[in-house]
């Protein structure tokens, strides 16, 4: 099973918010979730990206691949650097 860390879209038209989830790469965007690890709200001011760092690092160490968008958000938060240095 190939596992990805990706965004799952919620919200209304032109007011999106996303959950950062771990799921099988073969499922649809809004399909079955293995684990919920955070959220991303691009519209609001203030804290837009909140994620459980321990869960994300655990999944990355187990081989989960983040999508390009999630990888960019993890780099911005500094979590990707922690993962790279721990390797």
PyMOL Python script that loads the backbone (N, CA, C, O; Angstrom):
from pymol import cmd

cmd.read_pdbstr("""\
ATOM      1  N   UNK A   1       0.846  -1.182   0.000  1.00  0.00           N
ATOM      2  CA  UNK A   1       0.000   0.000   0.000  1.00  0.00           C
ATOM      3  C   UNK A   1       0.887   1.239   0.000  1.00  0.00           C
ATOM      4  O   UNK A   1       1.733   1.404   0.879  1.00  0.00           O
ATOM      5  N   UNK A   2       0.694   2.097  -0.976  1.00  0.00           N
ATOM      6  CA  UNK A   2       1.428   3.349  -1.064  1.00  0.00           C
ATOM      7  C   UNK A   2       0.637   4.430  -0.316  1.00  0.00           C
ATOM      8  O   UNK A   2      -0.526   4.689  -0.625  1.00  0.00           O
ATOM      9  N   UNK A   3       1.281   5.047   0.662  1.00  0.00           N
ATOM     10  CA  UNK A   3       0.593   6.011   1.525  1.00  0.00           C
ATOM     11  C   UNK A   3       1.085   7.414   1.208  1.00  0.00           C
ATOM     12  O   UNK A   3       2.281   7.633   1.015  1.00  0.00           O
ATOM     13  N   UNK A   4       0.155   8.365   1.156  1.00  0.00           N
ATOM     14  CA  UNK A   4       0.485   9.753   0.895  1.00  0.00           C
ATOM     15  C   UNK A   4      -0.075  10.641   1.997  1.00  0.00           C
ATOM     16  O   UNK A   4      -1.100  10.339   2.609  1.00  0.00           O
ATOM     17  N   UNK A   5       0.626  11.739   2.231  1.00  0.00           N
ATOM     18  CA  UNK A   5       0.125  12.797   3.114  1.00  0.00           C
ATOM     19  C   UNK A   5      -0.350  13.891   2.177  1.00  0.00           C
ATOM     20  O   UNK A   5       0.443  14.481   1.444  1.00  0.00           O
ATOM     21  N   UNK A   6      -1.648  14.158   2.203  1.00  0.00           N
ATOM     22  CA  UNK A   6      -2.189  15.130   1.256  1.00  0.00           C
ATOM     23  C   UNK A   6      -3.341  15.912   1.856  1.00  0.00           C
ATOM     24  O   UNK A   6      -3.749  15.671   2.992  1.00  0.00           O
ATOM     25  N   UNK A   7      -3.864  16.863   1.068  1.00  0.00           N
ATOM     26  CA  UNK A   7      -4.944  17.729   1.522  1.00  0.00           C
ATOM     27  C   UNK A   7      -6.288  17.161   1.092  1.00  0.00           C
ATOM     28  O   UNK A   7      -6.431  16.630  -0.009  1.00  0.00           O
ATOM     29  N   UNK A   8      -7.267  17.281   1.975  1.00  0.00           N
ATOM     30  CA  UNK A   8      -8.631  16.872   1.681  1.00  0.00           C
ATOM     31  C   UNK A   8      -9.493  18.121   1.792  1.00  0.00           C
ATOM     32  O   UNK A   8      -9.551  18.741   2.854  1.00  0.00           O
ATOM     33  N   UNK A   9     -10.165  18.496   0.703  1.00  0.00           N
ATOM     34  CA  UNK A   9     -10.874  19.769   0.638  1.00  0.00           C
ATOM     35  C   UNK A   9     -12.229  19.715   1.337  1.00  0.00           C
ATOM     36  O   UNK A   9     -12.982  18.749   1.207  1.00  0.00           O
ATOM     37  N   UNK A  10     -12.516  20.780   2.081  1.00  0.00           N
ATOM     38  CA  UNK A  10     -13.803  20.995   2.712  1.00  0.00           C
ATOM     39  C   UNK A  10     -14.171  22.455   2.499  1.00  0.00           C
ATOM     40  O   UNK A  10     -13.388  23.213   1.926  1.00  0.00           O
ATOM     41  N   UNK A  11     -15.333  22.850   2.945  1.00  0.00           N
ATOM     42  CA  UNK A  11     -15.749  24.237   2.828  1.00  0.00           C
ATOM     43  C   UNK A  11     -16.719  24.435   1.680  1.00  0.00           C
ATOM     44  O   UNK A  11     -17.096  23.489   0.988  1.00  0.00           O
ATOM     45  N   UNK A  12     -17.111  25.678   1.494  1.00  0.00           N
ATOM     46  CA  UNK A  12     -18.061  25.999   0.445  1.00  0.00           C
ATOM     47  C   UNK A  12     -17.347  26.582  -0.766  1.00  0.00           C
ATOM     48  O   UNK A  12     -16.123  26.718  -0.784  1.00  0.00           O
ATOM     49  N   UNK A  13     -18.121  26.915  -1.753  1.00  0.00           N
ATOM     50  CA  UNK A  13     -17.572  27.497  -2.977  1.00  0.00           C
ATOM     51  C   UNK A  13     -16.845  28.803  -2.644  1.00  0.00           C
ATOM     52  O   UNK A  13     -17.408  29.692  -2.004  1.00  0.00           O
ATOM     53  N   UNK A  14     -15.623  28.904  -3.073  1.00  0.00           N
ATOM     54  CA  UNK A  14     -14.748  30.073  -2.882  1.00  0.00           C
ATOM     55  C   UNK A  14     -14.368  30.324  -1.422  1.00  0.00           C
ATOM     56  O   UNK A  14     -13.825  31.386  -1.114  1.00  0.00           O
ATOM     57  N   UNK A  15     -14.635  29.383  -0.515  1.00  0.00           N
ATOM     58  CA  UNK A  15     -14.238  29.485   0.895  1.00  0.00           C
ATOM     59  C   UNK A  15     -13.675  28.147   1.346  1.00  0.00           C
ATOM     60  O   UNK A  15     -14.231  27.517   2.245  1.00  0.00           O
ATOM     61  N   UNK A  16     -12.574  27.701   0.733  1.00  0.00           N
ATOM     62  CA  UNK A  16     -12.074  26.359   1.065  1.00  0.00           C
ATOM     63  C   UNK A  16     -11.298  26.321   2.373  1.00  0.00           C
ATOM     64  O   UNK A  16     -10.711  27.316   2.797  1.00  0.00           O
ATOM     65  N   UNK A  17     -11.308  25.171   2.990  1.00  0.00           N
ATOM     66  CA  UNK A  17     -10.334  24.832   4.022  1.00  0.00           C
ATOM     67  C   UNK A  17     -10.010  23.365   3.826  1.00  0.00           C
ATOM     68  O   UNK A  17     -10.803  22.612   3.260  1.00  0.00           O
ATOM     69  N   UNK A  18      -8.857  22.968   4.291  1.00  0.00           N
ATOM     70  CA  UNK A  18      -8.358  21.631   4.002  1.00  0.00           C
ATOM     71  C   UNK A  18      -7.959  20.917   5.282  1.00  0.00           C
ATOM     72  O   UNK A  18      -7.520  21.537   6.251  1.00  0.00           O
ATOM     73  N   UNK A  19      -8.122  19.602   5.265  1.00  0.00           N
ATOM     74  CA  UNK A  19      -7.573  18.753   6.317  1.00  0.00           C
ATOM     75  C   UNK A  19      -6.319  18.113   5.749  1.00  0.00           C
ATOM     76  O   UNK A  19      -6.302  17.699   4.590  1.00  0.00           O
ATOM     77  N   UNK A  20      -5.279  18.029   6.551  1.00  0.00           N
ATOM     78  CA  UNK A  20      -4.073  17.315   6.162  1.00  0.00           C
ATOM     79  C   UNK A  20      -4.277  15.892   6.651  1.00  0.00           C
ATOM     80  O   UNK A  20      -4.405  15.647   7.850  1.00  0.00           O
ATOM     81  N   UNK A  21      -4.307  14.949   5.704  1.00  0.00           N
ATOM     82  CA  UNK A  21      -4.645  13.574   6.033  1.00  0.00           C
ATOM     83  C   UNK A  21      -3.615  12.605   5.462  1.00  0.00           C
ATOM     84  O   UNK A  21      -2.890  12.919   4.518  1.00  0.00           O
ATOM     85  N   UNK A  22      -3.575  11.427   6.060  1.00  0.00           N
ATOM     86  CA  UNK A  22      -2.769  10.319   5.554  1.00  0.00           C
ATOM     87  C   UNK A  22      -3.757   9.340   4.935  1.00  0.00           C
ATOM     88  O   UNK A  22      -4.703   8.901   5.589  1.00  0.00           O
ATOM     89  N   UNK A  23      -3.529   9.001   3.663  1.00  0.00           N
ATOM     90  CA  UNK A  23      -4.433   8.087   2.985  1.00  0.00           C
ATOM     91  C   UNK A  23      -3.725   7.319   1.893  1.00  0.00           C
ATOM     92  O   UNK A  23      -2.645   7.702   1.444  1.00  0.00           O
ATOM     93  N   UNK A  24      -4.343   6.229   1.470  1.00  0.00           N
ATOM     94  CA  UNK A  24      -3.812   5.415   0.389  1.00  0.00           C
ATOM     95  C   UNK A  24      -3.810   6.257  -0.884  1.00  0.00           C
ATOM     96  O   UNK A  24      -4.774   6.975  -1.150  1.00  0.00           O
ATOM     97  N   UNK A  25      -2.745   6.180  -1.669  1.00  0.00           N
ATOM     98  CA  UNK A  25      -2.620   7.018  -2.858  1.00  0.00           C
ATOM     99  C   UNK A  25      -3.614   6.654  -3.947  1.00  0.00           C
ATOM    100  O   UNK A  25      -3.846   7.452  -4.854  1.00  0.00           O
ATOM    101  N   UNK A  26      -4.203   5.474  -3.881  1.00  0.00           N
ATOM    102  CA  UNK A  26      -5.148   5.045  -4.911  1.00  0.00           C
ATOM    103  C   UNK A  26      -6.571   5.536  -4.662  1.00  0.00           C
ATOM    104  O   UNK A  26      -7.415   5.424  -5.552  1.00  0.00           O
ATOM    105  N   UNK A  27      -6.861   6.074  -3.485  1.00  0.00           N
ATOM    106  CA  UNK A  27      -8.218   6.535  -3.188  1.00  0.00           C
ATOM    107  C   UNK A  27      -8.445   7.928  -3.749  1.00  0.00           C
ATOM    108  O   UNK A  27      -7.502   8.647  -4.080  1.00  0.00           O
ATOM    109  N   UNK A  28      -9.715   8.293  -3.847  1.00  0.00           N
ATOM    110  CA  UNK A  28     -10.083   9.621  -4.324  1.00  0.00           C
ATOM    111  C   UNK A  28      -9.700  10.675  -3.287  1.00  0.00           C
ATOM    112  O   UNK A  28      -9.393  10.351  -2.140  1.00  0.00           O
ATOM    113  N   UNK A  29      -9.722  11.920  -3.701  1.00  0.00           N
ATOM    114  CA  UNK A  29      -9.342  13.017  -2.813  1.00  0.00           C
ATOM    115  C   UNK A  29     -10.162  13.029  -1.533  1.00  0.00           C
ATOM    116  O   UNK A  29      -9.625  13.265  -0.451  1.00  0.00           O
ATOM    117  N   UNK A  30     -11.442  12.778  -1.650  1.00  0.00           N
ATOM    118  CA  UNK A  30     -12.330  12.787  -0.487  1.00  0.00           C
ATOM    119  C   UNK A  30     -12.683  11.374  -0.038  1.00  0.00           C
ATOM    120  O   UNK A  30     -13.752  11.160   0.534  1.00  0.00           O
ATOM    121  N   UNK A  31     -11.812  10.416  -0.285  1.00  0.00           N
ATOM    122  CA  UNK A  31     -12.063   9.022   0.063  1.00  0.00           C
ATOM    123  C   UNK A  31     -11.734   8.704   1.507  1.00  0.00           C
ATOM    124  O   UNK A  31     -11.680   9.591   2.358  1.00  0.00           O
ATOM    125  N   UNK A  32     -11.514   7.421   1.772  1.00  0.00           N
ATOM    126  CA  UNK A  32     -11.256   6.944   3.129  1.00  0.00           C
ATOM    127  C   UNK A  32      -9.907   7.436   3.648  1.00  0.00           C
ATOM    128  O   UNK A  32      -8.903   7.393   2.937  1.00  0.00           O
ATOM    129  N   UNK A  33      -9.898   7.896   4.876  1.00  0.00           N
ATOM    130  CA  UNK A  33      -8.714   8.464   5.506  1.00  0.00           C
ATOM    131  C   UNK A  33      -8.130   7.454   6.488  1.00  0.00           C
ATOM    132  O   UNK A  33      -8.862   6.817   7.245  1.00  0.00           O
ATOM    133  N   UNK A  34      -6.794   7.315   6.467  1.00  0.00           N
ATOM    134  CA  UNK A  34      -6.127   6.461   7.444  1.00  0.00           C
ATOM    135  C   UNK A  34      -5.992   7.217   8.764  1.00  0.00           C
ATOM    136  O   UNK A  34      -6.307   6.688   9.830  1.00  0.00           O
ATOM    137  N   UNK A  35      -5.515   8.473   8.679  1.00  0.00           N
ATOM    138  CA  UNK A  35      -5.366   9.281   9.893  1.00  0.00           C
ATOM    139  C   UNK A  35      -5.414  10.765   9.548  1.00  0.00           C
ATOM    140  O   UNK A  35      -4.874  11.192   8.528  1.00  0.00           O
ATOM    141  N   UNK A  36      -6.058  11.540  10.401  1.00  0.00           N
ATOM    142  CA  UNK A  36      -6.133  12.996  10.298  1.00  0.00           C
ATOM    143  C   UNK A  36      -4.956  13.578  11.072  1.00  0.00           C
ATOM    144  O   UNK A  36      -4.800  13.286  12.258  1.00  0.00           O
ATOM    145  N   UNK A  37      -4.118  14.401  10.423  1.00  0.00           N
ATOM    146  CA  UNK A  37      -2.926  14.915  11.103  1.00  0.00           C
ATOM    147  C   UNK A  37      -2.869  16.440  11.228  1.00  0.00           C
ATOM    148  O   UNK A  37      -1.987  16.959  11.911  1.00  0.00           O
ATOM    149  N   UNK A  38      -3.782  17.164  10.592  1.00  0.00           N
ATOM    150  CA  UNK A  38      -3.733  18.614  10.725  1.00  0.00           C
ATOM    151  C   UNK A  38      -4.766  19.298   9.860  1.00  0.00           C
ATOM    152  O   UNK A  38      -5.668  18.657   9.320  1.00  0.00           O
ATOM    153  N   UNK A  39      -4.623  20.632   9.729  1.00  0.00           N
ATOM    154  CA  UNK A  39      -5.529  21.398   8.884  1.00  0.00           C
ATOM    155  C   UNK A  39      -4.811  22.597   8.281  1.00  0.00           C
ATOM    156  O   UNK A  39      -3.793  23.062   8.794  1.00  0.00           O
ATOM    157  N   UNK A  40      -5.369  23.081   7.181  1.00  0.00           N
ATOM    158  CA  UNK A  40      -4.812  24.220   6.470  1.00  0.00           C
ATOM    159  C   UNK A  40      -5.969  25.103   6.033  1.00  0.00           C
ATOM    160  O   UNK A  40      -6.883  24.641   5.349  1.00  0.00           O
ATOM    161  N   UNK A  41      -5.934  26.387   6.428  1.00  0.00           N
ATOM    162  CA  UNK A  41      -6.988  27.331   6.095  1.00  0.00           C
ATOM    163  C   UNK A  41      -6.358  28.517   5.368  1.00  0.00           C
ATOM    164  O   UNK A  41      -5.890  29.454   6.015  1.00  0.00           O
ATOM    165  N   UNK A  42      -6.338  28.492   4.031  1.00  0.00           N
ATOM    166  CA  UNK A  42      -5.665  29.549   3.285  1.00  0.00           C
ATOM    167  C   UNK A  42      -6.361  30.901   3.323  1.00  0.00           C
ATOM    168  O   UNK A  42      -5.724  31.913   3.032  1.00  0.00           O
ATOM    169  N   UNK A  43      -7.620  30.957   3.666  1.00  0.00           N
ATOM    170  CA  UNK A  43      -8.390  32.200   3.638  1.00  0.00           C
ATOM    171  C   UNK A  43      -8.200  33.036   4.903  1.00  0.00           C
ATOM    172  O   UNK A  43      -8.145  34.263   4.819  1.00  0.00           O
ATOM    173  N   UNK A  44      -8.099  32.407   6.062  1.00  0.00           N
ATOM    174  CA  UNK A  44      -8.063  33.136   7.330  1.00  0.00           C
ATOM    175  C   UNK A  44      -6.712  33.797   7.566  1.00  0.00           C
ATOM    176  O   UNK A  44      -5.688  33.372   7.032  1.00  0.00           O
ATOM    177  N   UNK A  45      -6.740  34.836   8.371  1.00  0.00           N
ATOM    178  CA  UNK A  45      -5.495  35.491   8.764  1.00  0.00           C
ATOM    179  C   UNK A  45      -5.018  34.842  10.054  1.00  0.00           C
ATOM    180  O   UNK A  45      -5.807  34.271  10.807  1.00  0.00           O
ATOM    181  N   UNK A  46      -3.734  34.936  10.295  1.00  0.00           N
ATOM    182  CA  UNK A  46      -3.188  34.319  11.497  1.00  0.00           C
ATOM    183  C   UNK A  46      -2.635  32.945  11.201  1.00  0.00           C
ATOM    184  O   UNK A  46      -2.011  32.729  10.161  1.00  0.00           O
ATOM    185  N   UNK A  47      -2.861  32.016  12.112  1.00  0.00           N
ATOM    186  CA  UNK A  47      -2.335  30.655  11.988  1.00  0.00           C
ATOM    187  C   UNK A  47      -3.124  29.896  10.929  1.00  0.00           C
ATOM    188  O   UNK A  47      -4.249  29.464  11.181  1.00  0.00           O
ATOM    189  N   UNK A  48      -2.535  29.730   9.738  1.00  0.00           N
ATOM    190  CA  UNK A  48      -3.223  29.060   8.637  1.00  0.00           C
ATOM    191  C   UNK A  48      -2.974  27.560   8.610  1.00  0.00           C
ATOM    192  O   UNK A  48      -3.847  26.794   8.204  1.00  0.00           O
ATOM    193  N   UNK A  49      -1.790  27.134   9.038  1.00  0.00           N
ATOM    194  CA  UNK A  49      -1.402  25.728   8.925  1.00  0.00           C
ATOM    195  C   UNK A  49      -1.108  25.180  10.307  1.00  0.00           C
ATOM    196  O   UNK A  49      -0.166  25.617  10.969  1.00  0.00           O
ATOM    197  N   UNK A  50      -1.911  24.225  10.741  1.00  0.00           N
ATOM    198  CA  UNK A  50      -1.713  23.575  12.033  1.00  0.00           C
ATOM    199  C   UNK A  50      -1.615  22.083  11.795  1.00  0.00           C
ATOM    200  O   UNK A  50      -2.467  21.495  11.129  1.00  0.00           O
ATOM    201  N   UNK A  51      -0.563  21.465  12.345  1.00  0.00           N
ATOM    202  CA  UNK A  51      -0.353  20.055  12.108  1.00  0.00           C
ATOM    203  C   UNK A  51       0.252  19.419  13.354  1.00  0.00           C
ATOM    204  O   UNK A  51       0.998  20.066  14.088  1.00  0.00           O
ATOM    205  N   UNK A  52      -0.072  18.151  13.590  1.00  0.00           N
ATOM    206  CA  UNK A  52       0.506  17.404  14.700  1.00  0.00           C
ATOM    207  C   UNK A  52       1.868  16.890  14.233  1.00  0.00           C
ATOM    208  O   UNK A  52       1.955  15.927  13.472  1.00  0.00           O
ATOM    209  N   UNK A  53       2.912  17.539  14.696  1.00  0.00           N
ATOM    210  CA  UNK A  53       4.271  17.259  14.231  1.00  0.00           C
ATOM    211  C   UNK A  53       4.690  15.811  14.487  1.00  0.00           C
ATOM    212  O   UNK A  53       5.337  15.200  13.638  1.00  0.00           O
ATOM    213  N   UNK A  54       4.335  15.265  15.628  1.00  0.00           N
ATOM    214  CA  UNK A  54       4.721  13.891  15.960  1.00  0.00           C
ATOM    215  C   UNK A  54       4.100  12.883  14.996  1.00  0.00           C
ATOM    216  O   UNK A  54       4.769  11.948  14.555  1.00  0.00           O
ATOM    217  N   UNK A  55       2.824  13.073  14.671  1.00  0.00           N
ATOM    218  CA  UNK A  55       2.153  12.165  13.750  1.00  0.00           C
ATOM    219  C   UNK A  55       2.763  12.246  12.355  1.00  0.00           C
ATOM    220  O   UNK A  55       2.975  11.223  11.704  1.00  0.00           O
ATOM    221  N   UNK A  56       3.042  13.457  11.903  1.00  0.00           N
ATOM    222  CA  UNK A  56       3.614  13.630  10.565  1.00  0.00           C
ATOM    223  C   UNK A  56       4.988  12.986  10.483  1.00  0.00           C
ATOM    224  O   UNK A  56       5.281  12.281   9.517  1.00  0.00           O
ATOM    225  N   UNK A  57       5.831  13.214  11.474  1.00  0.00           N
ATOM    226  CA  UNK A  57       7.162  12.612  11.471  1.00  0.00           C
ATOM    227  C   UNK A  57       7.079  11.091  11.535  1.00  0.00           C
ATOM    228  O   UNK A  57       7.870  10.397  10.897  1.00  0.00           O
ATOM    229  N   UNK A  58       6.127  10.575  12.300  1.00  0.00           N
ATOM    230  CA  UNK A  58       5.943   9.119  12.383  1.00  0.00           C
ATOM    231  C   UNK A  58       5.603   8.543  11.010  1.00  0.00           C
ATOM    232  O   UNK A  58       6.170   7.529  10.603  1.00  0.00           O
ATOM    233  N   UNK A  59       4.677   9.189  10.296  1.00  0.00           N
ATOM    234  CA  UNK A  59       4.285   8.691   8.978  1.00  0.00           C
ATOM    235  C   UNK A  59       5.400   8.847   7.951  1.00  0.00           C
ATOM    236  O   UNK A  59       5.583   7.978   7.099  1.00  0.00           O
ATOM    237  N   UNK A  60       6.142   9.944   8.027  1.00  0.00           N
ATOM    238  CA  UNK A  60       7.256  10.129   7.090  1.00  0.00           C
ATOM    239  C   UNK A  60       8.325   9.061   7.304  1.00  0.00           C
ATOM    240  O   UNK A  60       8.899   8.550   6.342  1.00  0.00           O
ATOM    241  N   UNK A  61       8.589   8.727   8.561  1.00  0.00           N
ATOM    242  CA  UNK A  61       9.577   7.679   8.852  1.00  0.00           C
ATOM    243  C   UNK A  61       9.104   6.309   8.387  1.00  0.00           C
ATOM    244  O   UNK A  61       9.923   5.445   8.075  1.00  0.00           O
ATOM    245  N   UNK A  62       7.790   6.103   8.337  1.00  0.00           N
ATOM    246  CA  UNK A  62       7.241   4.835   7.867  1.00  0.00           C
ATOM    247  C   UNK A  62       7.159   4.762   6.346  1.00  0.00           C
ATOM    248  O   UNK A  62       6.788   3.725   5.796  1.00  0.00           O
ATOM    249  N   UNK A  63       7.500   5.853   5.663  1.00  0.00           N
ATOM    250  CA  UNK A  63       7.551   5.822   4.201  1.00  0.00           C
ATOM    251  C   UNK A  63       6.454   6.577   3.486  1.00  0.00           C
ATOM    252  O   UNK A  63       6.356   6.475   2.263  1.00  0.00           O
ATOM    253  N   UNK A  64       5.632   7.322   4.180  1.00  0.00           N
ATOM    254  CA  UNK A  64       4.579   8.093   3.521  1.00  0.00           C
ATOM    255  C   UNK A  64       5.198   9.232   2.719  1.00  0.00           C
ATOM    256  O   UNK A  64       6.146   9.875   3.171  1.00  0.00           O
ATOM    257  N   UNK A  65       4.660   9.475   1.531  1.00  0.00           N
ATOM    258  CA  UNK A  65       5.165  10.526   0.653  1.00  0.00           C
ATOM    259  C   UNK A  65       4.213  11.714   0.680  1.00  0.00           C
ATOM    260  O   UNK A  65       3.024  11.542   0.411  1.00  0.00           O
ATOM    261  N   UNK A  66       4.698  12.923   0.998  1.00  0.00           N
ATOM    262  CA  UNK A  66       3.825  14.093   0.960  1.00  0.00           C
ATOM    263  C   UNK A  66       3.642  14.592  -0.470  1.00  0.00           C
ATOM    264  O   UNK A  66       4.533  14.436  -1.305  1.00  0.00           O
ATOM    265  N   UNK A  67       2.500  15.185  -0.748  1.00  0.00           N
ATOM    266  CA  UNK A  67       2.297  15.817  -2.043  1.00  0.00           C
ATOM    267  C   UNK A  67       3.136  17.092  -2.089  1.00  0.00           C
ATOM    268  O   UNK A  67       3.680  17.517  -1.071  1.00  0.00           O
ATOM    269  N   UNK A  68       3.238  17.694  -3.258  1.00  0.00           N
ATOM    270  CA  UNK A  68       4.065  18.893  -3.406  1.00  0.00           C
ATOM    271  C   UNK A  68       3.583  20.032  -2.513  1.00  0.00           C
ATOM    272  O   UNK A  68       4.393  20.733  -1.906  1.00  0.00           O
ATOM    273  N   UNK A  69       2.275  20.215  -2.434  1.00  0.00           N
ATOM    274  CA  UNK A  69       1.721  21.290  -1.609  1.00  0.00           C
ATOM    275  C   UNK A  69       1.993  21.050  -0.126  1.00  0.00           C
ATOM    276  O   UNK A  69       2.404  21.964   0.589  1.00  0.00           O
ATOM    277  N   UNK A  70       1.769  19.848   0.325  1.00  0.00           N
ATOM    278  CA  UNK A  70       2.004  19.528   1.736  1.00  0.00           C
ATOM    279  C   UNK A  70       3.489  19.636   2.056  1.00  0.00           C
ATOM    280  O   UNK A  70       3.854  20.101   3.136  1.00  0.00           O
ATOM    281  N   UNK A  71       4.343  19.216   1.142  1.00  0.00           N
ATOM    282  CA  UNK A  71       5.786  19.317   1.358  1.00  0.00           C
ATOM    283  C   UNK A  71       6.210  20.775   1.511  1.00  0.00           C
ATOM    284  O   UNK A  71       7.038  21.094   2.365  1.00  0.00           O
ATOM    285  N   UNK A  72       5.647  21.662   0.686  1.00  0.00           N
ATOM    286  CA  UNK A  72       5.952  23.094   0.792  1.00  0.00           C
ATOM    287  C   UNK A  72       5.486  23.659   2.131  1.00  0.00           C
ATOM    288  O   UNK A  72       6.185  24.466   2.742  1.00  0.00           O
ATOM    289  N   UNK A  73       4.302  23.235   2.592  1.00  0.00           N
ATOM    290  CA  UNK A  73       3.798  23.701   3.890  1.00  0.00           C
ATOM    291  C   UNK A  73       4.657  23.177   5.035  1.00  0.00           C
ATOM    292  O   UNK A  73       4.900  23.896   6.004  1.00  0.00           O
ATOM    293  N   UNK A  74       5.119  21.927   4.932  1.00  0.00           N
ATOM    294  CA  UNK A  74       5.988  21.364   5.963  1.00  0.00           C
ATOM    295  C   UNK A  74       7.332  22.077   5.997  1.00  0.00           C
ATOM    296  O   UNK A  74       7.895  22.285   7.072  1.00  0.00           O
ATOM    297  N   UNK A  75       7.850  22.452   4.838  1.00  0.00           N
ATOM    298  CA  UNK A  75       9.105  23.208   4.788  1.00  0.00           C
ATOM    299  C   UNK A  75       8.936  24.570   5.444  1.00  0.00           C
ATOM    300  O   UNK A  75       9.821  25.031   6.164  1.00  0.00           O
ATOM    301  N   UNK A  76       7.800  25.212   5.196  1.00  0.00           N
ATOM    302  CA  UNK A  76       7.541  26.530   5.773  1.00  0.00           C
ATOM    303  C   UNK A  76       7.471  26.467   7.299  1.00  0.00           C
ATOM    304  O   UNK A  76       7.903  27.397   7.979  1.00  0.00           O
ATOM    305  N   UNK A  77       6.926  25.369   7.841  1.00  0.00           N
ATOM    306  CA  UNK A  77       6.814  25.183   9.291  1.00  0.00           C
ATOM    307  C   UNK A  77       8.104  24.676   9.925  1.00  0.00           C
ATOM    308  O   UNK A  77       8.257  24.753  11.144  1.00  0.00           O
ATOM    309  N   UNK A  78       9.043  24.155   9.116  1.00  0.00           N
ATOM    310  CA  UNK A  78      10.296  23.647   9.641  1.00  0.00           C
ATOM    311  C   UNK A  78      10.272  22.163   9.982  1.00  0.00           C
ATOM    312  O   UNK A  78      11.255  21.631  10.496  1.00  0.00           O
ATOM    313  N   UNK A  79       9.168  21.497   9.703  1.00  0.00           N
ATOM    314  CA  UNK A  79       9.055  20.061  10.018  1.00  0.00           C
ATOM    315  C   UNK A  79       9.858  19.237   9.036  1.00  0.00           C
ATOM    316  O   UNK A  79      10.448  18.228   9.424  1.00  0.00           O
ATOM    317  N   UNK A  80       9.900  19.638   7.772  1.00  0.00           N
ATOM    318  CA  UNK A  80      10.650  18.886   6.768  1.00  0.00           C
ATOM    319  C   UNK A  80      12.141  18.876   7.087  1.00  0.00           C
ATOM    320  O   UNK A  80      12.814  17.874   6.849  1.00  0.00           O
ATOM    321  N   UNK A  81      12.669  19.981   7.624  1.00  0.00           N
ATOM    322  CA  UNK A  81      14.080  20.028   7.995  1.00  0.00           C
ATOM    323  C   UNK A  81      14.374  19.056   9.136  1.00  0.00           C
ATOM    324  O   UNK A  81      15.423  18.412   9.144  1.00  0.00           O
ATOM    325  N   UNK A  82      13.460  18.947  10.094  1.00  0.00           N
ATOM    326  CA  UNK A  82      13.639  18.001  11.202  1.00  0.00           C
ATOM    327  C   UNK A  82      13.662  16.568  10.681  1.00  0.00           C
ATOM    328  O   UNK A  82      14.452  15.742  11.140  1.00  0.00           O
ATOM    329  N   UNK A  83      12.795  16.284   9.725  1.00  0.00           N
ATOM    330  CA  UNK A  83      12.741  14.946   9.134  1.00  0.00           C
ATOM    331  C   UNK A  83      14.018  14.661   8.348  1.00  0.00           C
ATOM    332  O   UNK A  83      14.576  13.569   8.451  1.00  0.00           O
ATOM    333  N   UNK A  84      14.482  15.628   7.567  1.00  0.00           N
ATOM    334  CA  UNK A  84      15.698  15.445   6.758  1.00  0.00           C
ATOM    335  C   UNK A  84      16.937  15.243   7.631  1.00  0.00           C
ATOM    336  O   UNK A  84      17.796  14.420   7.314  1.00  0.00           O
ATOM    337  N   UNK A  85      17.025  15.985   8.714  1.00  0.00           N
ATOM    338  CA  UNK A  85      18.187  15.873   9.591  1.00  0.00           C
ATOM    339  C   UNK A  85      18.154  14.574  10.401  1.00  0.00           C
ATOM    340  O   UNK A  85      19.205  14.066  10.791  1.00  0.00           O
ATOM    341  N   UNK A  86      16.964  14.036  10.656  1.00  0.00           N
ATOM    342  CA  UNK A  86      16.836  12.796  11.422  1.00  0.00           C
ATOM    343  C   UNK A  86      17.153  11.575  10.572  1.00  0.00           C
ATOM    344  O   UNK A  86      17.426  10.500  11.107  1.00  0.00           O
ATOM    345  N   UNK A  87      17.118  11.730   9.254  1.00  0.00           N
ATOM    346  CA  UNK A  87      17.368  10.588   8.364  1.00  0.00           C
ATOM    347  C   UNK A  87      18.742  10.081   8.460  1.00  0.00           C
ATOM    348  O   UNK A  87      19.097   9.125   7.772  1.00  0.00           O
TER     349      UNK A  87
END
""", "prot")
cmd.dss("prot")
cmd.show_as("cartoon", "prot")
cmd.util.cbc("prot")
cmd.orient("prot")
